[in-house]
């Protein structure tokens, strides 16, 4: 096998790997926030929810939606998150139950941000985002996403 052929195969593998990794971290869907369409990135798995927006600068324009298969009270922290964020917690119907501002944290212990009651979806947006975020929907799409979450 020639060195040129081997280099070509390695280049194809590197491009394919980058494409798969990029797709996994940027899965999006079209939803509505207060009736206005937006496309948040999705965190549907425990690994994606754990990674969240760590080491991302800037945060995605339409944020990241953390989707849980069932109601939860899990808290969020900003460990290794480099930009300030605003988090909106929504119940299973898409109604906002709480909003908080979160600041980056580089060293333990980092504060934990909690909804204070059960929620199904959490949307992290840039701290500078001015959208009110009172209602997330449509409800049919929220139910579909919750079924996909693990």
N, C-alpha and C positions, 0 to 999 in steps of 0.2 A: 504494500500500500504506500502510495507516495505521500510525502509530507503535505503537499498542496491539497490532496484529497482529504486527508485527515483533518487539516485545518478547516476545510469547507464543512465537513460534518460537525465539527465542534461549534462552528459559527451558527449552523442551523439549530443545533441543540440549545445554544445560548439564547437565540431569538425566541424559540418555542417556549423555553422556560420563562423568559421575561414576559411573554404574552400571557401565559397561564397565571403567573403570579400577579401581574397587573390587573387582569380580569377579576381575580379572586378578591382583590382589595378594593375594587371600584364598582362592584355590583350596585346598580341603582334601580329605582322604580319611580314612576310618576305618581305623585300623591297631590293632595291639596292641603294647604295650610291657610286656614281662614278663607277657604274658597278659591285661593290663588294657586295654580299649578306650581309645583317645584319638584326637583329630582334629588333627594338625599341619597347618599351612599347607605348601604344596608349592612348591619351587623346582625346576622341570623344565627350564628353558632357561638358556643362558649369561647372558642379561640378568637373569633372576630370581635366579640364583645369585650374580651379581656384586653386585646390590642387597642381597640378604639382608635383614637386620634393621636396616640403616642408618637412623638417625634415628627409630626406633620406640621409644616409651616409653608404656606398658610393652610388653615383648615378649609375643607371644601366649601364652596359658595353656598350650597344648600344643606350643608351639615351632614351629620351621620345619624341615622335612625337605628336605635338598638331595639330589637324586636324579641319578645319573650313569648314562649308557647303558652304560658299561663301567667296569671297575675303574680307579681313578685314585690318584694320590698328591698331588693338588693340595692346597696349604695354604690356611688361612683367616686373615684378619686382621680387626681390629675398627675399621678406619678409619671414622670418623663414626658408630660404634655407641655409643649413649648409656647402655646398661645392661650390667652384667656378665652374661656368659653361660657356660653349661657346654656343651661340645660332646662328643657321643658319635659315634664312627666305627663303622660296621657293615660287614661283608663282604657279599657277594652272598646269603649264606644268612640274614642277619639277626643273626649273632653279633657282639657288640661286640668291636672290636679295640683300642680306646683311648678314654679319656675325659680331658678337659682342662678347666681353668677358664680363661676368657678375660676380659681387662679392657678397658674402653673405651679408645680411642686417638683423640685429636683432632689430633695433628700427626705428620707423617712424621719419622723412619721408625717405622712401626708393626711390632710383632713379628708373625711368621707362625707360626701354630699348625698342626702337621702330625701326621698319624696315625703316621708312622714306618714304615708299610707300606701296601700297597694296600687300598682300601676301595671300596664302591659307594654307601653312604648316609652322610650326616652329619646328625645331629639337634642343632640348637641349642635349648637350653632356658634358662629363667631360671636364674641362678646359685643362687637360693634353692630351686629344684625339688629335692625329696628322692627322686624315683624313681631306682631303681638303674640301670635301663636296660641290662640284660645281653643281652636278646634282643628283636629287632624282627620283626614278622610281621603277618599270615601270609605264608608264602613265595610263594604264588600271587599275592597282591596286590603283593608286592615285585617279582616278575618283570614284572607288568603295568606297574607304574610305571617300571621301568627301560626298557621298550620305548617308553614315551611320552617319555622324556627325550631331549633333544638336546644 
